[in-house]
Amino acid sequence: MLFDDDQLLLGPYATTPPRIADEIAGAIAAVGGARAVALFGSLAAGTHDGFSDVDMLVAYDGYPAIAARCAGAIDEAKPVRYYRPFTDVDQPSGRYWFDGESPFHHLDVSFYSTAAYDRVRREGRKEWLAIESVEVWRATSDDCGGQRRTPAARVPARIAESEWERHGRFGYFLVQARRYLRGTSERDEFDVAWAEFRDQARGVRFDTRTPAGRLGEMIQACWQIHAAIDRAERGG
């Protein structure tokens, strides 16, 4: 049985991912030029659990700065702790980790023009990935895409893959920790991931910041997850 603090860190509540999705969709719906929001992955399929992330598609009309305004609305509603762009996909699409949420509950969001968004949903394919999606909001002809709020976009500059490697790929450790906590991998796989992460993250200070966000805090969260798992297996 996990302690309450460990439960909060590890995020074993199945209600958390849909809550985060609702908060983000509501923020985007208030941006002028935003046209639709859809979910895919486990939230769309209804198979999510307490360790699930949030997979989202966002449609916008007009110039690409609308996507940046949507990213600003996300940060305004849920302050972003760390951001990683997707490889070969224009920002502000990418992976967002939030203050006050478990590191497992990140947002993977892709921004598309309305035509491209409709094509992705119709064809069931996002780049190389086959998906089934569920639309959770679409602007009507009357509201013209939200309430015309235009929050300032606070999206970090693109970070090179070499920088990501140098800072330690904590994302891989989180994937392996999620698999182990779900019971879909063995302890030795988790231990290998932990050893690699520990070596890569050695020397990173808690207060380390990068253009992508507060890296030191993300590293610290991974250490805390490892400690929480060890405590749980020792019976507290």
Order of alpha helices (4+ residues) and beta strands (2+ residues): alpha-alpha-beta-alpha-beta-alpha-beta-beta-beta-alpha-beta-beta-beta-alpha-alpha-alpha-alpha
